[in-house]
């Protein structure tokens, strides 16, 4: 699988909440084989120089 780098904006999920929302770029959604109603799990690995976020697809 080739490396894909894309950018997306982070916005407030709903007025009055502290949650955020972002759009998953199409090329990344295709690589993850995401479909409507699928769930994803976020795994974050803090490091000295960078923070790595790993996304796992959970089929419905």
LINKAPE-V793756 format. One record per pair of residues at least 4 apart in sequence whose ideal C-beta (glycine too) atoms are under 7 Angstrom apart, sorted by sequence separation. I is the first residue (numbers start at 1). GAP is how many residues later the second one is. D is the distance in Angstrom with one decimal. If there is no record, write none. Layout:
# LINKAPE-V793756
I,GAP,D + I,GAP,D
This chain:
# LINKAPE-V793756
13,4,5.5 + 24,4,5.5 + 25,4,6.9 + 26,4,6.2 + 27,4,6.6 + 28,4,6.3 + 34,4,5.0 + 47,4,6.4 + 12,5,7.0 + 24,5,4.8 + 29,5,4.4 + 46,5,5.3 + 47,5,6.6 + 13,6,3.9 + 13,7,5.9 + 44,7,6.3 + 45,7,4.4 + 12,8,6.5 + 13,8,4.5 + 11,9,6.8 + 44,9,5.4 + 45,9,6.9 + 10,10,5.0 + 11,10,5.4 + 24,10,6.9 + 42,11,6.2 + 43,11,4.2 + 10,12,5.0 + 9,13,6.6 + 42,13,6.1 + 43,13,6.7 + 8,14,4.9 + 8,15,5.1 + 40,15,5.3 + 41,15,4.3 + 40,16,6.5 + 8,17,5.9 + 40,17,5.8 + 41,17,6.0 + 40,18,6.6 + 6,19,3.8 + 38,19,6.1 + 39,19,4.3 + 38,20,6.7 + 6,21,6.3 + 38,21,6.1 + 6,22,6.1 + 38,22,5.9 + 4,23,5.3 + 32,23,6.7 + 34,23,6.1 + 37,23,5.3 + 4,24,5.9 + 33,24,6.6 + 32,25,4.8 + 4,27,6.3 + 1,30,6.3
